[in-house]
Amino acid sequence: MIYTYLRESAVTDAGVDLATSGGPAAHPYFFEGFVERADVAAAALLVVARVARTRFYTPPGMLAAALRAADPVVTSDGAGLRFESLSACCGVYCRLDLLPAGLDRPPHGRGTTNVDVNPPMRDALSGIAGLDPLHLAVGADELRVTTLDGAAVERRVPLPERWVRSFAELHLIARVLAPGASYAPAAVRRFLQSQPRGRGALFAVPAPGGGPRLASRPGPGGVGVAGPERLRALEPLLRHASRVRTYGLDTGSAWLLDLPGARFTLQLSPSPSRAFSGEGGILTSDEAGHQGWDLADAAPFERHLPLDEAVLAADQPRHRAAEALLASGAVTVSGDTATVRGTDAEYTVRDTPAGERCTCAWFATHGLGRGPCKHILAVRLHRRA
């Protein structure tokens, strides 16, 4: 009998990480077992898949563009399972955490895969109700869902580079979100059902009755909800939730649902038109791009994604543009002031006590809130050369 291992075992800070074989199978599973609350897990997995298929914002000029649905990422951390996805516009992130209490056994090992969730699997999950069982098998190359009606298998597919960059940014964003208010799920449901579509940058603040309400300015316990219609993705899960916790910074926010044996997180970018992939945090961060951030535990978690170069600062489009400016001799530095010659104009970069400032349109719009502009980056590269 020949046993096949997909990777080497390793000694990590957490202990010995043994690669599992699962017998003669060519593709051993990280997890193979039953979910304790199949109805809750199935409903949450359907939301994860729905977010991946949804574009909450369409840029001008792209109305006729074909949209490719991306695919959820599944991670086993040795104790539970995490299912993550991003919207097609990369402005909405969601994650289902199946906790140890929500699984009938711990995972066999650690690993990450990304799979397509096509109609057969969505149909299988949609048919689960009440006390129906749900069996999951998660391996390096597939996700298998088995219900009373049969099995559905999805294979590993390429992960979009934009998703990898977004995951790297989300870790940096989530770790600085501040706790907001907690709400009863029924109050959040009433709040969502009463909101018209197409509202701008607003804040959800605690109302006198205990639920959230929209306000034009922040208040105690409030969080930003630019594009509040994006929160409607939570509606199918609120009937299962025991509590809804909020976290926020500026106009971005995250909403965390406590579910039986699970947690579900929905995170919104600061504006429907802003994708997490363009936030620019990794341009100035030395942290590992493969980490995620668990708001409930206030701690990072590991996931291993492909395309390592996609999370390197030097491979970001803005960084490449800055390198091109430097290589072309467009940067002239004199003390605390620098001039950067662009295609149509010259831009001035100054060091100030509040940080660098640039005269370009990007800086006028975003400042340093989405990372430095390419001109500031070019000046930094010049000074390090």
C-alpha positions in Angstrom: 0.0 0.0 0.0 1.4 3.4 -1.0 0.6 6.5 1.1 0.7 9.9 -0.6 1.5 13.1 1.2 0.9 16.5 -0.5 3.5 18.4 1.6 6.3 18.0 4.2 5.6 17.9 7.9 7.0 20.9 9.8 7.8 22.2 13.3 6.1 25.6 13.9 5.7 27.9 16.8 2.4 26.1 17.5 4.0 22.7 17.6 4.5 19.8 15.2 2.4 20.2 12.0 2.1 16.8 10.5 1.1 16.3 6.9 -1.7 13.7 6.7 -2.2 11.1 4.1 -5.6 9.7 4.6 -4.5 6.3 3.4 -4.0 5.5 -0.3 -6.0 8.5 -1.5 -4.1 10.9 -3.7 -5.8 13.9 -2.1 -6.2 13.6 1.7 -8.7 15.8 3.4 -7.9 18.5 6.0 -11.4 17.9 7.5 -13.9 15.1 7.0 -17.0 15.0 9.3 -20.4 16.3 10.1 -21.5 19.9 10.9 -23.5 20.1 14.1 -26.0 22.7 12.8 -26.4 21.8 9.2 -29.2 24.3 8.5 -27.1 27.2 9.9 -23.9 26.2 8.1 -25.7 25.7 4.8 -27.4 29.1 5.0 -24.1 30.7 5.8 -22.2 28.9 3.0 -24.9 30.1 0.5 -24.3 33.7 1.7 -20.5 33.3 1.2 -21.1 32.0 -2.3 -23.7 34.7 -3.1 -21.3 37.5 -2.0 -18.7 36.1 -4.4 -21.2 36.3 -7.3 -22.4 39.8 -6.5 -21.0 43.1 -7.8 -22.2 45.8 -5.4 -20.6 48.6 -7.5 -20.1 48.8 -11.2 -17.6 51.5 -12.4 -18.7 53.8 -15.2 -18.1 52.3 -18.6 -18.2 48.7 -17.3 -22.0 48.2 -17.6 -21.6 45.8 -20.4 -18.5 44.0 -19.1 -18.7 40.3 -18.4 -18.3 39.6 -14.7 -16.4 36.5 -13.6 -17.6 35.1 -10.2 -14.7 34.3 -8.0 -14.5 31.4 -5.6 -14.6 31.0 -1.8 -11.4 30.2 0.1 -11.5 27.4 2.6 -9.0 27.2 5.5 -8.5 24.5 8.1 -6.5 25.8 11.1 -6.4 22.5 13.0 -9.4 23.4 15.2 -12.1 24.8 12.9 -12.9 25.8 9.3 -13.1 29.2 7.7 -14.9 30.0 4.5 -14.1 33.4 2.9 -15.1 35.3 -0.1 -15.1 38.8 -1.7 -17.7 40.4 -3.9 -16.9 40.8 -7.6 -16.2 44.5 -6.9 -13.9 43.6 -3.9 -15.7 46.1 -1.7 -17.5 43.5 0.5 -15.8 40.7 2.4 -17.5 37.8 4.3 -16.3 34.9 6.3 -18.0 31.9 8.0 -16.1 30.5 10.9 -17.2 26.9 11.8 -15.9 26.7 15.4 -14.9 23.5 17.1 -18.3 23.3 18.8 -19.9 23.4 15.4 -18.1 20.3 14.1 -18.4 16.7 15.2 -14.6 16.2 15.2 -11.5 18.4 14.8 -9.8 18.7 11.4 -7.1 16.2 10.5 -4.6 19.0 9.6 -4.1 22.5 8.4 -4.4 23.8 4.9 -6.1 26.2 2.4 -7.9 25.6 -0.8 -10.2 27.7 -3.1 -13.1 26.1 -4.9 -15.8 27.1 -7.3 -19.4 27.0 -5.9 -21.6 26.1 -8.8 -25.3 25.4 -9.1 -25.1 21.7 -8.1 -23.5 22.6 -4.7 -25.8 25.6 -4.2 -28.8 23.3 -4.9 -27.5 20.8 -2.3 -27.1 23.4 0.3 -30.5 25.0 -0.4 -32.2 21.7 0.2 -31.0 21.4 3.8 -33.6 22.1 6.5 -34.3 21.2 10.1 -32.3 18.3 11.4 -31.0 17.2 8.0 -27.3 16.1 8.2 -24.5 17.9 6.3 -21.2 16.1 5.8 -18.1 18.2 4.7 -14.8 17.0 3.3 -12.2 19.7 2.6 -9.0 18.8 0.9 -6.2 20.5 -0.9 -7.9 20.1 -4.2 -11.7 19.8 -3.5 -14.7 20.5 -1.3 -17.2 17.8 -1.0 -20.7 18.3 0.4 -22.9 15.3 1.1 -26.6 15.6 2.1 -29.5 13.2 2.1 -30.0 13.9 -1.6 -26.4 12.9 -2.5 -23.0 14.5 -2.9 -21.7 17.6 -4.7 -18.0 18.1 -5.4 -16.2 21.3 -6.3 -12.6 21.3 -7.5 -9.8 23.8 -6.8 -9.6 26.7 -9.2 -7.2 29.6 -9.8 -7.5 32.4 -7.2 -7.7 35.9 -8.7 -4.7 38.1 -7.9 -7.0 40.9 -6.9 -8.5 38.7 -4.2 -5.0 37.9 -2.8 -4.2 41.6 -2.6 -7.6 42.3 -0.9 -7.0 39.6 1.7 -3.6 41.1 2.5 -5.2 44.6 2.9 -8.2 43.2 5.0 -5.8 41.9 7.7 -4.3 45.4 8.2 -7.8 47.1 8.1 -9.6 44.7 10.4 -6.9 44.8 13.2 -7.5 48.5 13.8 -11.3 48.4 13.7 -12.7 49.6 17.0 -15.7 47.8 18.7 -19.0 49.5 18.2 -22.4 48.6 19.6 -24.1 45.2 19.9 -27.6 44.6 18.8 -30.4 42.0 18.9 -30.7 40.3 15.5 -34.4 41.2 15.2 -33.5 44.9 15.6 -30.9 44.6 12.8 -33.5 42.9 10.6 -35.9 45.8 11.1 -33.1 48.2 10.4 -32.2 46.6 7.1 -35.8 46.2 5.9 -36.4 49.9 6.5 -33.5 51.2 4.5 -33.9 52.6 1.0 -31.2 51.8 -1.5 -28.6 54.2 -2.9 -27.7 56.1 0.3 -24.3 57.7 0.6 -21.8 57.6 3.5 -23.7 57.3 6.7 -23.3 55.9 10.2 -25.3 53.2 12.1 -25.6 54.4 15.7 -27.6 53.0 18.6 -31.2 54.2 18.7 -33.2 54.8 21.9 -35.1 51.6 21.4 -31.9 49.5 21.3 -31.5 48.9 17.6 -29.4 50.7 15.0 -30.5 53.8 13.1 -28.8 55.7 10.3 -27.2 59.1 11.1 -25.3 61.6 9.1 -22.5 61.8 11.7 -20.8 59.3 14.0 -21.9 58.9 17.6 -21.0 56.7 20.6 -21.1 53.0 19.5 -21.7 54.0 15.9 -19.9 52.6 12.8 -19.8 53.7 9.2 -22.1 52.1 6.7 -21.4 53.7 3.3 -23.7 51.9 0.9 -25.9 50.4 3.7 -27.7 48.2 1.1 -24.6 46.0 1.1 -25.6 44.9 4.6 -28.6 43.1 3.2 -26.4 40.1 2.6 -26.8 39.4 6.3 -30.6 39.0 6.2 -30.8 35.2 5.6 -28.7 34.6 8.7 -30.2 36.9 11.2 -32.9 34.4 12.2 -30.1 32.0 13.4 -28.1 34.7 15.2 -28.0 35.3 18.9 -26.2 38.6 18.8 -24.8 41.1 16.2 -21.6 42.9 17.1 -20.2 45.9 15.1 -16.7 47.2 14.5 -15.8 50.4 12.7 -13.2 52.9 11.6 -14.1 56.1 9.7 -16.7 55.0 7.1 -15.8 51.3 7.0 -17.3 48.7 9.3 -17.6 45.0 10.0 -20.7 43.2 11.3 -20.2 40.0 13.2 -23.1 37.5 13.8 -22.8 34.9 16.7 -24.4 31.7 15.4 -24.8 28.2 16.9 -21.3 26.7 16.7 -20.2 29.4 14.2 -19.6 33.1 13.6 -20.2 35.1 10.4 -18.4 38.4 9.6 -19.4 40.8 6.9 -17.0 43.7 6.3 -17.7 46.8 4.1 -15.2 49.0 2.4 -15.4 52.8 3.2 -17.3 53.4 0.0 -19.1 51.1 -2.5 -16.7 52.3 -5.2 -13.6 51.5 -3.1 -12.1 48.0 -3.4 -10.1 46.5 -0.6 -7.4 45.6 -3.1 -6.6 49.3 -3.6 -6.4 50.5 -0.1 -2.6 50.7 -0.1 -1.9 49.4 3.4 0.6 46.8 2.3 2.7 49.5 0.5 4.0 50.5 3.9 3.6 47.4 6.0 6.1 44.6 6.8 3.4 42.2 8.0 2.7 38.8 6.4 0.2 39.1 3.6 -1.2 35.6 4.3 -2.6 36.4 7.7 -6.3 37.2 8.4 -7.7 38.9 11.5 -10.4 37.5 13.8 -12.3 40.4 15.3 -14.0 38.2 18.0 -10.7 36.9 19.2 -8.7 40.1 18.4 -6.0 37.8 17.0 -4.5 36.9 13.6 -5.1 33.6 11.9 -3.0 31.9 9.2 -4.0 31.0 5.7 -1.7 30.0 2.9 -2.6 31.6 -0.4 -1.1 31.2 -3.9 0.6 34.1 -5.8 3.0 35.1 -3.1 4.2 38.0 -5.2 0.7 39.5 -5.2 1.1 40.6 -1.6 4.6 42.0 -1.9 4.7 45.8 -1.7 7.2 45.9 -4.7 4.7 44.2 -6.9 1.8 46.6 -6.3 0.7 48.8 -9.3 1.5 52.0 -7.5 4.9 50.8 -6.5 5.7 49.7 -10.0 4.6 53.2 -11.3 6.9 54.8 -8.7 9.8 52.6 -9.8 9.2 53.7 -13.4 9.3 57.4 -12.4 12.5 56.9 -10.6 14.1 54.9 -13.4 13.1 57.6 -15.9 14.9 60.3 -13.9 11.7 62.1 -13.0 12.5 62.7 -9.4 14.6 65.6 -8.1 15.1 66.0 -4.4 16.2 69.2 -2.6 16.1 69.0 1.2 12.5 68.4 2.5 11.0 69.2 -1.0 11.0 67.0 -4.1 9.7 67.5 -7.6 8.3 64.6 -9.6 7.9 65.1 -13.4 4.8 63.3 -14.6 3.4 62.9 -18.1 1.4 66.1 -18.2 2.6 68.0 -15.1 5.2 68.3 -12.3 4.2 67.5 -8.8 5.7 68.7 -5.6 6.2 66.4 -2.6 7.0 68.0 0.8 7.9 66.5 4.2 5.8 68.1 6.9 5.3 67.3 10.6 2.0 65.6 9.7 3.7 63.4 7.0 4.4 63.8 3.3 2.2 65.9 1.1 1.8 65.9 -2.7 0.2 68.2 -5.1 -1.4 65.4 -7.3 -5.1 64.7 -7.6 -4.8 61.3 -5.8 -3.4 63.0 -2.7 -6.0 65.7 -2.8 -8.7 63.0 -2.8 -7.3 60.4 -0.4 -4.3 62.0 1.4 -2.4 59.1 3.0 -5.6 57.3 3.9 -5.2 54.7 1.1 -1.4 54.6 1.2 1.0 57.0 -0.4 0.6 58.1 -4.0 3.1 57.0 -6.6 4.9 60.4 -6.4 5.5 60.1 -2.7 6.6 56.5 -3.2 9.0 57.6 -5.9 10.6 60.1 -3.6 10.9 57.5 -0.8 12.7 55.2 -3.3 15.0 58.0 -4.4 16.0 58.7 -0.8 16.7 55.1 0.0 18.8 54.6 -3.2 
